[in-house]
Amino acid sequence: MGMANVLQSIKDAEDSADAKIASSKEEASKIVADARKEAADMIQGAQDGAVNSTVKTLDSARSKAGKEAEGVQAEGAKVVEGVQSSAVDRRDAAVQLVIDSLMSN
């Protein structure tokens, strides 16, 4: 093998190595870009899940609070009805007491 052949072989090997390095850099860049996209998708998915969970929790709390409010309202209505009933029952006695008081003077 002559000196020219040896030098050409070295040159070819260097060119091949440069091509492999460039190809490896491209592949590495692609892997990093894909990893970044996957990470962004995972973060978005986690955020969406958190939002959905928060909405469900708030809806559940609103529903529970609404039911409790209905129960309190029903109890309050019963108390008011009892007071009104008691007032009606005592009104006649109060009127009679006032009349008796005015008549005795």
Residue frames relative to the residue before (quaternion, step in Angstrom):
aa qw qx qy qz dx dy dz
M 1.0000 0.0000 0.0000 0.0000 0.00 0.00 0.00
G 0.3392 -0.7617 0.5180 0.1905 3.52 -0.81 1.00
M 0.7152 -0.4539 0.3375 0.4106 3.50 -1.38 0.29
A 0.6358 0.5312 -0.3293 0.4528 3.61 1.00 -0.77
N 0.6518 0.5117 -0.3104 0.4658 3.56 1.02 -0.82
V 0.6401 0.5211 -0.3173 0.4669 3.57 1.00 -0.85
L 0.6705 0.4935 -0.2947 0.4691 3.57 0.91 -0.95
Q 0.6417 0.5139 -0.3192 0.4714 3.59 1.02 -0.80
S 0.6348 0.5263 -0.3249 0.4632 3.61 1.01 -0.80
I 0.6424 0.5106 -0.3119 0.4789 3.57 1.01 -0.85
K 0.6476 0.5198 -0.3047 0.4664 3.57 0.95 -0.92
D 0.6549 0.5073 -0.3041 0.4704 3.59 0.94 -0.91
A 0.6508 0.5113 -0.3118 0.4667 3.59 0.98 -0.86
E 0.6438 0.5122 -0.3199 0.4700 3.60 0.99 -0.82
D 0.6502 0.5125 -0.3108 0.4668 3.58 0.96 -0.88
S 0.6470 0.5148 -0.3069 0.4713 3.54 1.00 -0.88
A 0.6519 0.5054 -0.3090 0.4734 3.59 0.98 -0.86
D 0.6424 0.5169 -0.3216 0.4655 3.60 0.97 -0.83
A 0.6493 0.5128 -0.3135 0.4660 3.57 1.00 -0.82
K 0.6532 0.5049 -0.3083 0.4726 3.58 1.01 -0.84
I 0.6324 0.5235 -0.3268 0.4683 3.60 1.02 -0.79
A 0.6611 0.4971 -0.3053 0.4719 3.60 0.91 -0.90
S 0.6551 0.5062 -0.3057 0.4703 3.57 0.96 -0.88
S 0.6505 0.5165 -0.3061 0.4652 3.59 0.99 -0.83
K 0.6390 0.5185 -0.3211 0.4687 3.58 1.03 -0.79
E 0.6387 0.5175 -0.3196 0.4714 3.58 1.01 -0.83
E 0.6598 0.5063 -0.3008 0.4667 3.55 0.94 -0.95
A 0.6440 0.5169 -0.3166 0.4668 3.60 0.98 -0.87
S 0.6460 0.5142 -0.3162 0.4672 3.59 0.97 -0.83
K 0.6479 0.5139 -0.3102 0.4690 3.57 1.01 -0.84
I 0.6442 0.5173 -0.3185 0.4648 3.59 0.97 -0.87
V 0.6580 0.5012 -0.3083 0.4698 3.60 0.94 -0.88
A 0.6549 0.5092 -0.3145 0.4615 3.60 0.94 -0.88
D 0.6554 0.5044 -0.3085 0.4699 3.59 0.97 -0.87
A 0.6473 0.5163 -0.3148 0.4640 3.58 1.01 -0.83
R 0.6444 0.5142 -0.3191 0.4674 3.59 1.00 -0.80
K 0.6481 0.5099 -0.3167 0.4687 3.58 0.98 -0.85
E 0.6567 0.5051 -0.3092 0.4669 3.57 0.94 -0.89
A 0.6423 0.5150 -0.3199 0.4690 3.60 0.99 -0.81
A 0.6490 0.5074 -0.3154 0.4710 3.58 0.96 -0.85
D 0.6426 0.5129 -0.3190 0.4715 3.60 1.01 -0.80
M 0.6467 0.5135 -0.3188 0.4653 3.58 0.99 -0.82
I 0.6487 0.5098 -0.3148 0.4693 3.58 0.95 -0.86
Q 0.6536 0.5059 -0.3134 0.4676 3.58 0.94 -0.88
G 0.6439 0.5214 -0.3144 0.4632 3.57 0.99 -0.84
A 0.6553 0.5015 -0.3079 0.4736 3.57 0.98 -0.83
Q 0.6462 0.5101 -0.3188 0.4697 3.58 0.99 -0.80
D 0.6459 0.5113 -0.3179 0.4694 3.58 0.96 -0.86
G 0.6488 0.5167 -0.3095 0.4651 3.57 0.99 -0.84
A 0.6506 0.5102 -0.3141 0.4667 3.56 1.00 -0.82
V 0.6440 0.5113 -0.3211 0.4697 3.58 0.98 -0.82
N 0.6584 0.5048 -0.3110 0.4636 3.59 0.91 -0.90
S 0.6492 0.5147 -0.3117 0.4653 3.57 0.97 -0.84
T 0.6516 0.5121 -0.3094 0.4662 3.57 0.97 -0.85
V 0.6429 0.5177 -0.3194 0.4654 3.58 0.96 -0.86
K 0.6596 0.5041 -0.3103 0.4632 3.59 0.92 -0.88
T 0.6503 0.5151 -0.3125 0.4627 3.57 0.97 -0.87
L 0.6683 0.4927 -0.3011 0.4690 3.59 0.93 -0.87
D 0.6401 0.5185 -0.3250 0.4646 3.59 0.97 -0.82
S 0.6503 0.5115 -0.3077 0.4699 3.56 0.97 -0.85
A 0.6616 0.5004 -0.3040 0.4685 3.59 0.94 -0.87
R 0.6409 0.5162 -0.3252 0.4658 3.60 0.99 -0.79
S 0.6517 0.5168 -0.3106 0.4601 3.55 0.95 -0.90
K 0.6635 0.4986 -0.2985 0.4713 3.57 0.91 -0.91
A 0.6580 0.5008 -0.3100 0.4691 3.58 0.93 -0.88
G 0.6321 0.5337 -0.3286 0.4557 3.60 1.03 -0.77
K 0.6605 0.4983 -0.3055 0.4713 3.57 0.96 -0.86
E 0.6460 0.5066 -0.3179 0.4743 3.57 1.00 -0.82
A 0.6417 0.5204 -0.3221 0.4622 3.59 0.99 -0.80
E 0.6336 0.5215 -0.3295 0.4670 3.59 1.01 -0.78
G 0.6452 0.5179 -0.3155 0.4647 3.57 1.02 -0.80
V 0.6582 0.4948 -0.3063 0.4776 3.58 0.95 -0.88
Q 0.6377 0.5232 -0.3251 0.4626 3.59 0.99 -0.81
A 0.6565 0.5059 -0.3158 0.4619 3.59 0.93 -0.85
E 0.6447 0.5056 -0.3192 0.4763 3.59 0.98 -0.81
G 0.6515 0.5148 -0.3105 0.4628 3.58 0.96 -0.87
A 0.6383 0.5205 -0.3271 0.4633 3.59 0.99 -0.80
K 0.6382 0.5174 -0.3291 0.4654 3.61 1.01 -0.75
V 0.6427 0.5134 -0.3204 0.4698 3.59 0.99 -0.84
V 0.6532 0.5049 -0.3150 0.4681 3.59 0.90 -0.90
E 0.6450 0.5182 -0.3159 0.4644 3.58 0.95 -0.86
G 0.6493 0.5125 -0.3134 0.4664 3.59 1.01 -0.80
V 0.6451 0.5078 -0.3178 0.4744 3.58 1.00 -0.83
Q 0.6596 0.5032 -0.3127 0.4627 3.58 0.93 -0.87
S 0.6495 0.5138 -0.3145 0.4640 3.56 0.96 -0.84
S 0.6575 0.5010 -0.3022 0.4748 3.54 0.96 -0.87
A 0.6401 0.5245 -0.3278 0.4558 3.58 1.01 -0.79
V 0.6368 0.5172 -0.3296 0.4673 3.60 0.98 -0.80
D 0.6647 0.5109 -0.3021 0.4537 3.57 0.94 -0.91
R 0.7400 0.4165 -0.2257 0.4775 3.59 0.95 -0.79
R 0.5067 0.6728 -0.4214 0.3362 3.59 1.21 -0.37
D 0.6604 0.5091 -0.3209 0.4492 3.59 0.85 -0.90
A 0.6536 0.5020 -0.3113 0.4731 3.56 1.00 -0.84
A 0.6524 0.5102 -0.3172 0.4620 3.60 0.99 -0.79
V 0.6351 0.5152 -0.3301 0.4714 3.58 0.98 -0.81
Q 0.6583 0.5037 -0.3053 0.4686 3.57 0.92 -0.90
L 0.6333 0.5242 -0.3297 0.4641 3.63 1.00 -0.78
V 0.6577 0.4933 -0.3144 0.4747 3.60 0.93 -0.82
I 0.6498 0.5058 -0.3212 0.4678 3.60 0.91 -0.88
D 0.6610 0.4990 -0.3108 0.4664 3.58 0.90 -0.91
S 0.6455 0.5228 -0.3218 0.4543 3.56 0.99 -0.78
L 0.6851 0.4700 -0.2883 0.4760 3.59 0.94 -0.84
M 0.6594 0.5164 -0.3067 0.4522 3.60 1.02 -0.71
S 0.6786 0.4934 -0.3105 0.4467 3.56 1.00 -0.64
N 0.6232 0.5383 -0.3548 0.4428 3.62 1.13 -0.17
